[in-house]
Amino acid sequence: MNDLTLKTEANWQARVAHAFSRAAPRYDALATAQRHIGELLWGSLPPHAFNVLDMGCGTGVWTQRLAERYPRAQITGLDLAPGMLEQARQRHGESIHWQPGDAAALPYDEHSFDLVFSNLAVQWCPDIGAVMAELYRVLTPGGQAHMTTLLPGTLEEIAFAWQRPEALLQTPDRASVERAIGESGLTITRQTITVERFYYPDLKAVMASIKGVGAQISRPQASLSRNDIAAAQARFEQLRQPDGLPVSYHCLTLQLEKSL
């Protein structure tokens, strides 16, 4: 990896951390889609765990649930955004270890965790191969990772409405994720693809659901006129369904294991 690539990734990470830190105070009130998608993981978690990492923990909602599910375990919540960790610490206390860090360079020794949970976090990492390699490194032999991530097609309605697909998150496709997993040494024991669709009354509510959870990284050229907004509203109205304006999340749910 050359210096330019490293600088580009560092800049991207800084922007992601800033956006999510800004969103932290209102994140939970607007994270309806994120909570729903996280439930896709809950039923498949193992009955016992002793060292648990919530990778990309945000405000700690799932981290706290993991602490309640595994009361004898050491629970750690890791996030790139300092603002998210501060909210987590304020809301859930210090019995959980809150750790700033990057999923592609985890600040832990090898064999540190027997369970890693991650809900809608790794799509923000530009190097999915590094993330999977790090998961393999920090998992104990026989350890599991349960995660959701997003696939291409996510937020396609917003891309259509604004006619600016380049402003949306560029997610790796399924084949790229599977290749990264295979190269890491992890084994896929379960995977499902679903399209989760949520509905909103108007464009303002749609954009609040995206901006309010930090899931829109501003671009220098992204200034919008009133005419731009009116045109986007008109295009989005073409997609309206009885339940409202649709927003789709193409979700990949994974259960991974490190062989004994």
Secondary structure by P-SEA (a helix, b strand, c coil): ccaaaaaaaaaaaaaaaaaaaaacccccccaaaaaaaaaaacccccccccbbbbccccccaaaaaaaaaccccbbbbbbccaaaaaaaaacccccbbbbbccccccccccccccbbbbcccccccccaaaaaaaaaaaccccbbbbbcccccccaaaaaaaacccccccccccaaaaaaaaaaacccccbbbbbbbbbbbccaaaaaaaaaaaccccccccccccaaaaaaaaaaaaaacccccbbbbbbbbbbbbbbcc
